[in-house]
């Protein structure tokens, strides 16, 4: 499966790992899992370092509609996007501007920095 996620209720944390090519359908299954798992407010590490996020402009607009619809689940937790390729970075930057979501979101090239940011530690 190109996108897997684990909701850790004890730590109040979501770990998302991707591999191969990630499509809109996989992202929507993940969104549904966050809602049904009562994890929208948890910090999330979304690791794209082993994948290609393959979303067209139309699919990004669909995600934007979903992000807007999730406003009823506010407050939503921060999202650290771990990204190691320029292609994914471009797609993820477009994603970050979708739906005017009220939650912190930031791109990282380092897992250590991403985890520090999610835990509230200042970046060095």
C-alpha positions in Angstrom: 0.0 0.0 0.0 1.5 3.3 -1.0 0.2 5.2 2.0 0.1 3.7 5.5 -0.6 5.5 8.8 -0.6 4.7 12.5 -2.7 6.5 15.0 -1.1 6.4 18.5 -3.7 7.5 20.9 -1.4 7.1 23.9 1.1 9.6 22.4 -1.7 11.6 20.6 0.4 11.3 17.4 -0.1 10.2 13.8 2.8 8.7 11.7 2.2 8.6 7.9 4.6 6.7 5.7 4.5 6.7 1.9 6.2 4.6 -0.8 5.9 4.3 -4.5 3.3 6.5 -6.1 0.6 8.1 -3.8 -2.7 8.9 -5.4 -5.8 10.9 -4.4 -7.7 7.7 -3.4 -5.0 6.8 -0.8 -5.0 10.3 0.7 -8.8 10.3 1.0 -8.7 6.9 2.8 -6.1 8.5 5.2 -8.4 11.5 5.8 -11.3 9.1 6.6 -9.1 7.2 9.0 -8.2 10.4 10.8 -11.9 11.3 11.3 -13.1 7.8 12.3 -10.0 7.4 14.5 -10.7 10.7 16.3 -7.2 11.9 15.5 -7.7 15.2 13.6 -6.3 17.2 16.6 -3.1 15.1 16.8 0.2 16.2 15.5 1.1 14.4 12.3 4.4 13.5 10.6 3.7 12.9 6.9 6.8 11.2 5.4 7.0 11.4 1.6 10.7 10.6 1.4 10.1 7.2 -0.3 7.4 8.2 -2.7 6.1 10.4 -5.5 2.9 12.3 -4.6 1.1 12.1 -7.9 -1.8 14.6 -7.8 -3.1 16.7 -10.7 -4.3 20.3 -10.2 -7.9 19.0 -10.3 -7.1 16.4 -7.6 -5.4 19.1 -5.4 -8.6 21.1 -5.7 -10.6 18.1 -4.6 -8.3 17.8 -1.5 -8.8 21.5 -0.9 -12.6 20.9 -0.7 -12.0 18.1 1.8 -9.6 20.2 3.9 -12.3 23.0 4.0 -15.0 20.4 5.0 -12.8 19.2 7.9 -13.1 22.7 9.5 -15.9 21.1 11.7 -13.2 19.0 13.3 -11.1 22.0 14.5 -8.8 22.3 16.2 -6.7 20.2 13.8 -3.2 19.3 14.8 0.0 20.5 13.2 1.4 18.7 10.2 5.1 18.2 9.5 5.7 17.2 5.9 8.9 15.3 5.4 10.0 15.8 1.8 13.3 15.0 0.0 12.5 15.6 -3.6 11.8 18.8 -5.6 8.8 17.2 -7.3 7.1 16.3 -4.0 8.1 19.7 -2.5 6.2 21.5 -5.3 3.1 19.4 -4.8 3.2 19.7 -1.1 3.6 23.5 -1.2 0.5 23.7 -3.3 -1.3 21.4 -0.8 -0.3 23.6 2.1 -2.2 26.5 0.7 -5.5 24.5 0.2 -8.7 25.0 2.1 -7.5 27.8 4.4 -7.1 25.3 7.2 -6.4 26.7 10.6 -3.5 24.5 11.7 0.3 24.8 11.5 1.9 23.0 8.6 5.5 23.1 7.6 7.9 21.3 5.1 11.1 19.6 6.4 14.0 17.8 4.9 15.0 16.3 8.2 13.0 13.9 10.4 14.7 15.2 13.5 13.8 18.8 12.8 10.2 17.8 11.9 9.8 15.9 15.2 11.3 18.7 17.2 8.9 21.2 15.6 5.9 18.9 16.3 6.9 18.5 19.9 7.1 22.3 20.3 10.9 22.5 20.5 12.5 25.4 18.7 14.4 24.6 15.6 18.2 25.2 15.9 
